[in-house]
Amino acid sequence: MRSVQAIVGAALIILTSLVSLAQEVTCEQVLNQATDEFNAGRFYGVPGMLANCIRDGFTREQRQRAYLLLTQVYLLLDDPIAAENSYLEVLRANPEFITDPAVDPIDVVYLSKKFTASPVFTFYGRAGSNVSINRVVYEILPSSSPVPIETKYVIKPGIQVMGGIDWNYSEHLAISAEIGWNTTTYKRERFNIFGRDRHEFIERSHWFQVPVMVKYSFDRFYKSRVRKFLPQAFAGVSIGYLFADKGELQVFNNNLGDNGLNTIIASSPSLDFLPYRNRINTSFIIGGAAKYKWKLDYLFAEIRYGFGLKNRVSNTTTFTGRPMQEYGHVDDYFRMDNLSISVGFIHPIYKPRKLKKARTKSVLKSVKKTGDDEG
Amino acid sequence: MKDKYLLGFVVSICLLSCDIAGTVEPLFKQYFIKYYGEDGDQRAVDLVHTPENTLIILGNTVRSSSSQRMYLVIADLQGNVQAEKRLGVNQELARDIEPILAGPDAGNYIVLSNVKKNAADSTAIRLTVISSQGDSLKSFYYNALASQEGISVTPLSDGSYFISGKTTDTDASLNAELPIGLVDKEDQLVLYINPDYSVNYNKRIGGSAEGACIKILQGPTSSYFAGYSDKLIGSETGISNYEHNFEFKVFTSDPASGSLNFNAGTSGLPETLSAICQSNTGTFLAVGTQTVSATQSRVYAALINASFSSAVESILPISTDNYEAVHVAPSGGSRFLVTANRINAAGRSDIWVGRVTTEFVTDFQVVFGEQNTDDRASKVMELPNGDVVVLGTMNLSNQDKIALIKLKTNGRFE
């Protein structure tokens, strides 16, 4: 009994697949027949021929071709409203469709200039790594030494995960806002404390970041013919809120004893440094990105540099608490720059629509130029 | 075009709001904690404020168990070191530094130290004259007794000095009245040193099993003795009443024969005096430690009138923690700055600083140090502009360092 059910089931699946295949082939044939009708100058029957397949049979690519054909048909039948509606459907099928004066009829090219599908809003996400560069405003030495104390800041990697939205003011210009989380890490080493001692301090900070930027998108890299990679430049301000901050201290207490140099290492637990930090920080950011088109979306890689504008250290708690009073650690007043590299994904929200002001001048120029070349 | 202007405006605002050295207030320069030291442990003892607006910080350095010397730091009022040097000989520990008011060495500073002798627990006293740059100019060595310990030095207006202290080389004839069973451990000791550093007199003061002269103060016509001992006071009798009390007296030429003016302390509870000072209005405040039990002690204070004849006593109402009084200094408005060691349940101490009124009300108090480490107070002082300077020893990662703490007049860094 079970084997009979299995055979019947398999037969149904194969049959369904064949029917589906037959329908696709049919719609492709219908589209070809409609194109042939159009080329033969029989315009009136074309919309009717395509109606069924438009309703539920075409693939996205076939819909684009079908509606482009209908656009031409309606233009020739002097039905501009139907032509415009058909062209809008072309853009819905392929928001990035651009007419080519070399291939497409000039009246379609002309009509296309009244429309756009460019996204008003673009969503994106990015993630990557960063390093922080400390800019010391005031060096604060909590101790004296017969030998001058030396301080060295060492960069350490952090990470960031951000999401953003672009409001596309024009084809090239966008205002962008992001929100996300990043970590910053650095190590500070201080030498010659009390003559011979060394202090190490590693700070790990967690931030909410809200960058707001102006972005400019270029059509291509300078003089490049490749349009697969699109460059972008941006600048803006980022407001960061520090919500977690941990620091670890290691003190290498080196004493010259009877048996040479003895070192006692004292390590702190992970200490909360939030009380010693200003929670709000602002940065001026600049950067650039390269976008790679992937289907209707983009992949991108960007590099950005944030110039920290604010002193990160609270000047009211400098000498309080365990860091200073148990380990002899005091922070310099410093700003923190940040260099980050991210990769991400852009999802434009395409919106096919008629323009308030058609951009037809370029078509006229193109026609004139073609005419001059031929003459 | 408008967009460019807008962008330029935003960028300008951003860059103008950048924190740089000129826009960030460097609070840390005036009010701070600074640590001083070298290899090993360095422990604070005392400091003086010089007319050149520097601080001479006196301490001791222990670089190994066999190397202990006096350690001197000269710093400006921002804590920047101008000089650091070791003074004296090995096994010599500093105890006090005071400005010399008159005599051939006026304008210099006198350092009191105790020098370990060969015998165990036996010390001699040394006075060293140093310049305001910390250079040692001359010294005087006192070693008349088997052992003597200087606690403070008082330069007088005629160029002579009082050295206050104690000795374990007790004079049995002075302690004849002690009851059988009470071991005579120490006598109070007062040395009167002439301007040429010869000894004018030395006086052992007995009558108690334990005691010390903490400070001799110079009055208009007499000198004031401040110390502690376990002598019987008032109508007390019996061996069990030999417990420590503050002891004050006025004398003109002989501290041993000076009249016993008054005591301060609670009957049945021992109080040992730590320090005494005179306020700007003439009153005195003596502070010491009252031991309530093996696990509780507190700061006991006696406010003495300007004629040094009577005292009003109180326990400083700090908290329920254990305290050991360390030092007291005059503050503006007839108030006093007091510093003490606050001891936590684990037996670790922090540096406590407070300002008290003549009604024993604290108008600020602040604590420095962490619960896992031993941090100890040494001295507190008010600068002429009202800033508060605290000297102590803080344990940083298993090493003791001298800590200079400078606070605003409200006891805060900011």
Interface residues (C-beta under 8 A of the other chain):
Chain A: V137 Y138 I140 P142 S143 S144 P146 L173 F194 G195 R196 V214 A235 V237 V251 N253 N254 N255 L256 G257 D258 I264 A266 T282 F284 F307 L309 K310 N311 N315 T316 T318 F319 T320 R322 M324 Q325 E326 Y327 G328 V330 Y333 R335
Chain B: D3 L7 V10 V11 C14 L15 S17 C18 D19 I20 A21 V24 E25 P26 L27 F28 Y31 F32 I33 K34 Y35 Y36 G37 E38 D39 G40 R63 S64 V73 A75 N80 V81 E84 F368 G369 E370 N372 T373 D375 M394 L396 S397 N398 Q399 K401 I405 F413 E414
